[in-house]
Amino acid sequence: MSKVTYEIIRHEDGWAYRARGTISETFPSHEAALEAARIAAGEQKVPGETVGIQYETADGIWHEEVDSGRDRPETAIKDKP
């Protein structure tokens, strides 16, 4: 299982969170960024739809699989106010 960490950071003239190298929008306060990170982390845990996926590997072979949408990452929040 993968893990996604949401780190609260200073950004521009306010605060943001960073996850997997991507920085969120800027929030006016530390508390607002922390709440947004909590919401985003919670949404990561929600199962998705069952879908069929197709992909090609480096050797040129195509594969088909069914993704149940239940393999969700573990989430954490890293905060140093």
N, C-alpha and C positions, 0 to 999 in steps of 0.2 A: 504494500500500500504506500502511496506517495504522501508526502507531507507538504503543505503550503503554509509558510509563515508570513504573517502580516506584521511588518515592522513600522512603528510610528516614528516619523522623521520630521525634522524642520525642512520646510520647502518654500522657496520664494519668500513671501511675506507672511507665512502662516505655517500650517502643519499639513501633513499628508500621510498616507501609508504606502509602503512598497511591498509588493508580492511578486516573486519570480522575476525580479529586475524591472518590473513596471511600476511607475509611480502614479498614484491616484491624482484626482483633482486636488487643489489646495483648499484647505478648510481654515476658517478664521481662528479656531482655537484648537488646542491639544485635545480637549474633551470631544469636540465635533469629529476630529479625525479618528479618535479612538472608537467612538460609536459607529462611524462608517466602517471601520475595519471589522468590528464585531458583526455588523450586518453582513458584510461581504463574506466573512469566514463562515457564518451560519448558512448562507446561501450555497456555498461550496459543498456542504454536506447533504443537500437535498438531492435525492435520486432523480435521474432523468428518464426519458422514454427509452423503451427497447427499440433499437434500430439496427438495420443491416448496414455493415460497412464493407467497403472494398478498398484494397490498397495493393500497390505493386512493390515488390521487394527489389533490392539492388540487382538480383539476377534475372529480372524481367518477368518473374512469375506473379500472376495476379492471385489474390486471396480474397475470400469472402468469409465474414464472420458476423455473428450476432452479438451486439453489445447490449447487455441488459440494463445499462444505465445505473447500476447499483454500486459500481466500483468507484466510490467517492474518496477523495483524499482526506487525510487527517489534517486539521487546521490548528494553528496556534497564533497567538498575538505576542509580539516582542515589543515592550514599551519601557523606555527609560526617560521619564519626564524631566 
